[in-house]
Amino acid sequence: MRAGDEDASPSGTGREGPPQLLTRVLASALPDDPRGRSILGDLAEEWHERPAGLRRTTWYLFEVLGLTTRYLFVRRRLFGVRSGTHMTFDALLGDLRHATRLFRKRPVFTFAAVAALALGIGANTAIFSVVDAVLLRPLPFPDADRLVSIVQQWPQGTVNIASPSEFEFVRRYTTTVRDLAAFRPAPMNYTGGGEPVQIHAQEVTADFFRLFGLRTILGRSFSPREDTPGAGRFAILSKRMWQERLHADPSIVGKSISIGGDPYTVVGVLDDFSFEDLGGTPDVIVPLQIDPSTDDAGGYLEVAARLTPGVTLAQASAAVRSSTEAYKSQFPKALPAEDYFDVVSMGDGLVAKDARESLYVLLGAVALVLLIACANVANLLLAHATGRRRELAIRAALGGSRGRIVRQLLSESILLALAGGGLGCVLGAVGIHLLLAVDTAGLPRVGAQGARVTMDWRVLAFTLGVSLLTAILFGLFPSLNAARTDLSATFNEGSVRAGSGTRHSRARGLFVVTETSLAVVLLVGSGLLIRTLVALGDVDPGFDAHGVLVLTTTGRRFTTAAAEAQVIRDATHRVEAVPGVEKAGTTCCVPLD
Amino acid sequence: MPTPVFLGEFEQFVLLALLQVAGELHEGAPVQPLRERLEKLAARKVSRGALYRTLDRLEDKGWVAWSVDAEDVPERGGYPRRRFKVTPDGIAVLRASRDTLLGLWSGLKEVLG
């Protein structure tokens, strides 16, 4: 949740208040007088008394939903009951109680309907929770929607890489972005605590800290002088590294620690931060020392920046694109003729276009599954209504209006949908975690084994919305149909089948046709998908990967290439000597990794 | 004979808890301590919506009144706080309800113990 979403105070006190959107929803349902405003105040007061976190937000969501529903029914008299303000909500509760009793009496029907809905809503919740984590959740940096990535546009698509010369060129000649920072992960060995330990390091340029709003709790961040070649070896520690490996030494700044056998001067310790969206939170940050006059055209850096105030993404993109020609004339061999630089929003840069499209296609597919479930349940309700025609006719004969009967039947649909939604939420959460634990399919921002895919308030609101929409989708037609009761025909048993029976069977036929059509679409879609996967599996990569194991290691202790080569040769011979090993080889990069 | 006034069980709980809390505070009772007292006395969860609705209904009947304070408390986001108290009519209704119940209970000691 962005900090900006959490201040419902009309007086602008600056304190972190309840989520503003939810407060606005509730305020729109409450009377605009001291009575209504005091309710908002009561909630705000309790919000501040509760410990911060997801539980508090969930609590607030449910309080707002409960009060909004109650006050909407009281004020707006949604279902047309005119017998008194307080009767409206009582009548709704009465309908829900009646529906509960009815469902208890027909467990098989209830189970079938709830199960179908739970599967449909569960599938939607599962996929939406991934969409939420990958595409919708804002990056955990200040003013994140103004962060951009400098990318290269190739004929095959967009790649989120840049070269040192490109970085220096953009830094020097572009004014539409500022706080330009280059960075790259650099696995290193911490050698200051006995046995070498592999740590996650990140090489960054000086503006990295200002760009991502990182604060130090000790010392300072890098100065521009420290990210120039030959300036020396400096390090900034993460809070975790400082606490776990350096015993939270309060006088660590200015001391030297050993990384890869080399001494690095500690200049600062960072406060807690998360870099999981950008490849993992580093233990140590070291300066990326780029020569300003470099002609290195190798694309191995990530470059990010912030849009200059008043500049739009389109303007920045146009400016950076147009600078490509000047870059090409300065570095003729650096870029192929058809490639150019571009600026994309950082959120877009993190997720490849095909992954984004795949997620939306999946969301569409599960929406079709939900539509099939809706048609299924609508059919069940129609069959159910046939058996209840006498009951509905008696209610109509006793003075129950058509609207009142439709409301009763819709309440039953809402109850079914909410039960299906609740169960679907659990099924979706469990299902997606099991699936992601097996394989995250290379999706960014989902964390190790999908740990960062969570049920936050957006997912819960989505599930609730889908459940209510579903209730209307599958409930409205059967309700309207059943409420059109022909009293004389119903009480005259001989004519029951002739009249509305035909109508019912026609409607059910329509639902069956809809279900079948949707199922065919899904079947064809999934068939094509499976065929694609099979075809991908059949592509010959040009090497045999069966029985091949990969051992990854890092090392930075060598001053000469010969010494490093000697170690690699020795290690390779020793691995070959292990029983069962046929051959061993060394490479910088594993093919297709 | 005057028309008897019926007090619902929850309405009675709310009026009694309100008298207790307001008596302890020596001023009108805010909603939150009232809700906590009710949950303690009734030994069940009291939903916020049900309590507001009951207070509104009691106010419509003239048994409860409220005044406003705390417009400038930051924790309340600048929103007012209502303090409730039972009106003389509310106290009269409680007395009548108690008399009715005591009349119904009387003479049943052998059965109920």
HADDOCK unambig.tbl for C-alpha pairs under 7 A between the chains (distance, minus, plus):
assign (segid A and resid 8 and name CA) (segid B and resid 77 and name CA) 6.54 0.50 0.50
assign (segid A and resid 9 and name CA) (segid B and resid 77 and name CA) 4.12 0.50 0.50
assign (segid A and resid 9 and name CA) (segid B and resid 78 and name CA) 6.20 0.50 0.50
assign (segid A and resid 10 and name CA) (segid B and resid 77 and name CA) 6.48 0.50 0.50
assign (segid A and resid 10 and name CA) (segid B and resid 78 and name CA) 6.35 0.50 0.50
assign (segid A and resid 11 and name CA) (segid B and resid 77 and name CA) 6.90 0.50 0.50
assign (segid A and resid 11 and name CA) (segid B and resid 78 and name CA) 5.86 0.50 0.50
assign (segid A and resid 13 and name CA) (segid B and resid 74 and name CA) 6.34 0.50 0.50
assign (segid A and resid 34 and name CA) (segid B and resid 80 and name CA) 6.70 0.50 0.50
assign (segid A and resid 37 and name CA) (segid B and resid 79 and name CA) 5.82 0.50 0.50
assign (segid A and resid 37 and name CA) (segid B and resid 80 and name CA) 6.51 0.50 0.50
assign (segid A and resid 38 and name CA) (segid B and resid 79 and name CA) 5.83 0.50 0.50
assign (segid A and resid 38 and name CA) (segid B and resid 80 and name CA) 4.94 0.50 0.50
assign (segid A and resid 38 and name CA) (segid B and resid 81 and name CA) 5.12 0.50 0.50
assign (segid A and resid 38 and name CA) (segid B and resid 82 and name CA) 6.23 0.50 0.50
assign (segid A and resid 40 and name CA) (segid B and resid 79 and name CA) 6.80 0.50 0.50
assign (segid A and resid 41 and name CA) (segid B and resid 76 and name CA) 4.51 0.50 0.50
assign (segid A and resid 41 and name CA) (segid B and resid 77 and name CA) 6.39 0.50 0.50
assign (segid A and resid 41 and name CA) (segid B and resid 79 and name CA) 4.75 0.50 0.50
assign (segid A and resid 41 and name CA) (segid B and resid 80 and name CA) 6.27 0.50 0.50
assign (segid A and resid 41 and name CA) (segid B and resid 81 and name CA) 6.61 0.50 0.50
assign (segid A and resid 42 and name CA) (segid B and resid 76 and name CA) 6.71 0.50 0.50
assign (segid A and resid 44 and name CA) (segid B and resid 75 and name CA) 6.44 0.50 0.50
assign (segid A and resid 44 and name CA) (segid B and resid 76 and name CA) 5.11 0.50 0.50
assign (segid A and resid 44 and name CA) (segid B and resid 77 and name CA) 6.45 0.50 0.50
assign (segid A and resid 45 and name CA) (segid B and resid 75 and name CA) 5.18 0.50 0.50
assign (segid A and resid 45 and name CA) (segid B and resid 76 and name CA) 4.85 0.50 0.50
assign (segid A and resid 48 and name CA) (segid B and resid 75 and name CA) 6.35 0.50 0.50
assign (segid A and resid 66 and name CA) (segid B and resid 49 and name CA) 6.97 0.50 0.50
assign (segid A and resid 67 and name CA) (segid B and resid 49 and name CA) 5.60 0.50 0.50
assign (segid A and resid 70 and name CA) (segid B and resid 49 and name CA) 6.91 0.50 0.50
